[in-house]
Amino acid sequence: MSHMQKIVDHFIDYDEFNFNNNTAILSREFKNAILTHIIGNYNSFINMPLYLAIYGNPGEGKTFQTMRICYEYGIKLCYFSGSELSGNYERDSILEIEDNYRRACNYYYGDEKIPCVMVIDDFHLSPASVHVGIGTTVNSQILTGFLMNLCDKAKNASGYRIPIILLGNTFQDVYEPLKRDGRMDFFHWEAPKELKKEIINDIFENCLSKRDFRKLGEFVNYYNDRPISFFTELRNDIEKVNIINQIESTGRKDIQVYLQKHNMFPNKMIGIEYLYKLANRRIQLSQASNMAGGR
């Protein structure tokens, strides 16, 4: 039975992320790793590996920083999630990558001269990562073969190359020949303590009093084993409280009232003790869900 696949455009629209309306705290080392890889790949005098693998614990800002740096430096970003590369049919993922890679080449080597990078997020969840006891599938063999061929040629059908960044928690299960020197470079990311504090300070700056804000350092130290995403979710918990307060004070049973932009929820100052309470509750919920899932 024939299979007609609809190719999806995977290029990011930065306007959807509201990057132009806020500032971001970025790691200099992370920025250097991204920019040297991209610039080096576009420089014909530098023999740069096609792939840059950025790995580290989840929730530490690998994806956000990559996207933000590309935005700030005018780099068009083609984004794939590792789970998208499974495909319902053999070669689906290859056709998807191949078509978008060709489009990326046209952006830079065509009239527009816009530099592009392809990012595959959660690469450890893609078919290219073969876990012990699972073995390979037809899709994994086809995908790894395609990626090997792409980096060895360092060219596509049009005769050009576009740098590729792979993001993942670990690359230990990725096909070994794909990770060899000359094909893939590596950058380990773990947010430095001071940078992490700076980011978390920015997250809670507008919801703590000056007195409680001075105690935030102790709070961060107490939960220092938690990723940055944990503190982001705490801020979301605060916003949920603000939404509930708005619903109860307004008393309207019309969802449109709460969705209109002019009716945004005001920030309510909270105490550091309440922040500890939210943090402990979130940890308890996470532990309960892990037990329910048998982990």
Disulfide bonds with the S-S distance in Angstrom:
none
